[in-house]
Structure formats: structure tokens, C-alpha cells
Amino acid sequence: MNLTNKSKTSKLFFSLCFDVLGYVSLLFPFFDILWAPLSGYLMTQLYEGKKGKIAGILVFIEEALPILDVVPTFTIMWVYTYYFDKSPKVSSEESN
């Protein structure tokens, strides 16, 4: 599953959906056993490079710990990527 080439709004939609899935563990605590590693993988697929890998590790830890499930990590990463990250953006057309 390659989510890195999605548009800005598609990534926001996926981020919101993934954060809502993370809230399922508030009702079914054992959902974290499946969701924590899957959310780490999805984060690395949604955001490429070093920041995606770091965010993947953080979201794995956040989802694995029971108290931190309310933190919307995917949406925070989307806001960071599109509003706070000052690294130069390379479009897929320029990289070819």
C-alpha cells in the first residue's frame, strides 16, 4: 500500500480515519495488539523519509500505551508536514 503520493486532502482524510480507528481501543482494549504495529506501518506509508519513520515509531508507542490513545498522532503529523515542516518539498515530477 503506497500512500505517499496522495494529495494533501487525501492524506488529511486518511489521517482522520486512522485516528478514529485508534479510538476503538477505548472500547475494546485488545484492539491495541493489532492496531499499534499496523498504525506504525501506515504512518511510514503515509509520510515518507526520516520523519515518516520517526512518526511511525512514535505512533506505535503511543498506540501501545493505554493512556495515550486519545492523542491524534496522524492528524498532528499532517499538520506538522503541511504547516510547520520547512524542508524543501520535492514533487514526484521533479524526482524523475
C-alpha angles and dihedrals in degrees: 000000000000114000098159096092095055123117124261093258093046090054090050090051092049091046092053092047092049091049090051089051088054089059091060088079089066087069098031109031094187089063086081090071089067100027101052097064093035092052091051090053093046091051091055089049094048096048119033132212132021095328090054092051093048091047089048091056092046094049090048091054092043093052094043093055111075100218098050097058092105094065110104094221097167093052092045089053090050091052091047093049097049103031111024107027108097097185114120114268115230114200120217090246093058093049093059 
